[in-house]
Amino acid sequence: MPDKPLIADVRVRRALAPLALGFMLLAVWQAVCVSMQVPVYLVPSPAAIAGTLLDDWSLLFDALLVTLRITFFAFALATVAGVAVAFLFVQSKLLEACLFPYAILLQVTPVVAIAPLIIIWVKTPAAALTICATMMAVFPIISNTVLGLRSVNPGLLNLFRLNRATRWQVLVRLRVPSALPSFFGGLRIASGLSLIGAVVAEFVAGTGGNSTGLAYQILQAGFELNIPRLFAALFMITVTGVLLFALMSALARVCLAHWHESEAEA
């Protein structure tokens, strides 16, 4: 049989469709800026943004590394704390009833409102920013993991009980495998929220010096009316968020594709 054309692959079409739409929108944006002679201090063209990204690559990339370091630390801390809290909630409904409202309270409290307090209380700026980002990212992991741990097959649960399985055996051999799809869904959300939390915390902190993140570069570019650099920094944040989501999706596919229908090939 002749090989199928590359475009017939579902995964290729899924990747090419948004890229094609993105290039079309960029072309329209460039055409409007050129035809209407829009000043760069209002809305820079994609070409101007790309040129600034190349010219200031060293500055922006170093700032991106600072933001990424906070993002990864916050994401790891949120994952560990969220999974641990979810395990406690599943083992005790009373504990869940007592503490889950406070987890919701943590989620709905604006980070912008409490970040100044955390920055005052915690003397190390990096630790304060990490705590702020962790607070923003932890709730989806708690919520999704608890949902997954609760969503077990009743027949299998009765079978485990019939065989006098311990709580630890039920947790490790039944609840954890059943919770993996929901857990990875929480990771997808939390990866983006940890990045947002890091950027928001940097905005509130407004720290300068050599170890500055992308949020500080955005603020500085706004003060200097260097709008192309501002857009270039925003572009780097956006691409980083997309890559984090894609990384979590790929991790879920690797772990689940061979046994769970949520990641099975269409």
N, C-alpha and C positions, 0 to 999 in steps of 0.2 A: 504494500500500500504506500502511496506517495505521502511524504511528510506533510503535515498540516502547516499552512503559513503561520508565521509568528504572530500575526495579528489575530489569528483564531484562538490563541491561548487566552483564557479568561483572565488570568493574572496580568498578562501584558495589557489587555484592554483596560483593566482597572487602573493600571499605572499610567497609561497614556491618556486616558480621557481627562483627568484633572489637569495634567500637564498641558494638553492642547488648549483647554479652556483658559488656563493661566496665561499662556503665550498670547492668546487672542485678546485677553483683557489688557495685558501689557502693551500690545500693539495699539489698541485703541487709546490707552492712556498716553502713550508717546505721541500719537498723531494729534490728539487734542492739545497737548502742551506745546507742540511745535506750531500747529496751525493758529492757535489763539495767542501764542507768545506769552504763555503764563510765566511770571517771574519765578525764579527758583526759590525765593524766600517765602512764596506762598505754597505752591505745589511743584516740587521738582519732577522732572521727567525721569522715567526709568533709566535712561542713558546717563543722566546726571548722578543718579543714586549709585549706579554701577561704577561710575568713575570715582566717586567719593569712597565707595567700598574698597576699591583697589588702592587708592591713594592712602587711605587711613587704615589699611588692613591690620598693620602691626598694633596700632592703638586699640582698635575695636576687638581684635582677636584676643589680646591680653585681657581686656575687660570681660569678654565672653568667658574666658577660663575662670575668672573670679566668680562670676555668676553661676557657672556650671558647678564649681566646687561646692558652693552653698546649696545648690539644687540637689546634687547627688547625696550630700550629707543629710539634708532634710528628707529626701525620699527614702533613704535607707532607715533613718530613725523612725519615720512615719510607718514604714512597713513593719519593722520589728514591734513597735509599740501597738500598732493597729491589730496585728495578728495576736499578740499576747492578750490584749483586752478582749478581742473576739472569743478567744479560747475560754477566758474567765466567764464571759457572758453566757456561753453555751453550757458551761458546767453548772451554773447557778442562775435560775430564772429570777430569784430574789435579787441577786447582785445586778443582773441586767436591768430589772425594774428600778433599782435605786440609782444606777450610774448612767444608764443610756440617755436620760434627759440632759445630763450634764455634757455628754458627748455632742448632743444636738446643739446645746448652748455654745459649745466651743466652735461649732461649725457656723452658726448664724452670727456670731460676734465679728464685726468687721476688723480685719487685721490692722487696717489703717488706724483704728481707734486705740488699740492696745499696744501697737508696736512701739510708740514713744515710751510707754512705761517699761516694756521689756528692755529696750535699749538703755534706759536709765538704771534699771535693776541689775542688768548683766554688763559687767565692765568690758568684756571682750566683744568688739563689734561683730566678728565672724560668728561667735556663739549666739549672740542676740539675733542676728539675721537668720541663722539656722533654726532657732526656736520659732521664730515668726513663720517661716516657711513650713516647718513641720506642723504647726497648728492648723495651717490651711490645708494640708495634704492628708492628714491622718483620718478624717472622718469617712471618706469614701472607702478606705480599706476596712475600717471597723464595720461599717454598714454592710458592704458587700460580702465580707467574710462571714459575718454573723448570719446573713441570709443564706449563704451557701452551706454553712454548717448545720443550719436548721432544715434545709431542703434535702433531706435524705429519703430514700425509698422506705415507706413504712413496713413493707414486707421484709426487706433486708434488716431493718432495725429490730423487728420482732424475732427474726432468725438469730441475730446476735444475742438478744436477750434470752432466747430459748436455750442457747448454748452457754449461757452464763458468762458472757464476755464482760470483762471489766470496763470501767469508763475509759481507761486509757486505750484499750483495744478498740472500742467503738469509735473513739476519737481518731486514732491513727489509721485504722483499716477501713472505716466506713465514712465518717464525717469529712475527713480531710480530702480524700479523693473526690467526694461529691461536691466539695466547696471550691475546687480548683477553678472551674470556669468563672464563677462569681468573683473569686479572688483576683484572677487576672483582669477581669473587668474593672475591679477597683484599682489595680495597678495602672491601667490605662488612664483613668481619671486622675489619680494621684500624681502621676509623672508630670502632667501638665500643670496641676495645681501647685506642685512644689516649685516649678519654674516661675509661675505667676507670683507665688508667695515670696520667692527670693527677690524678684524685681520690685514688688511693692515694698518690701522691707528696705531695700536699698534706696528707694525713693524717699521713704520716711526718714531713714538715717541720714541721707545726703552726705555720706562720707567722701572725702577727697583723698588726695595723695596718690601714691603709686598703686596701691591695691584697691582699685575702684572697679565696680561692675558696670554693666551696660546701662543700668538705670542712671547712674551718675553721668555717664557720657551723654545720655538723652537730655538730662537736665542742663548740662553744660552747653550742649549744642543749641538748646532752646534759648538760653541766656545770650548766646553769641549770634543768634539768628542763623546758625549754620544748619539750615533745614535739610539739605541733602545728607549730612552726617546723621541727623536725627532719624531720617527715614532708613538709612543704612543700618543703624542700630536696631530699629524696629524690625527690619527684615531679618536680621540675624536672630532675634528673639523668636520670631515667627517660625523660621526654618528649624530652629532648635526644638521648639515645641512639637512640630510635626515629626521630627526625627525621633524624639522621645516616645511619642505615641506609636510610631512605626516599630520601634525597638521592642516595646511591650507587646505589641500585636504579634511580632515575629517570635518572641519568647513563648507566648501563649500557644502559637501554632506548633512550635517544636514540642512543647510538653503535652499537648492535647490532641494533635491531629491523628495520632495512631489509635485513639480509643474513644474520643468524645465527638458527638455529632456537631457540636457548635463550631469546631474547626475543621470539619471534614471538607474535602474538595467538592465544589458544586458540580 
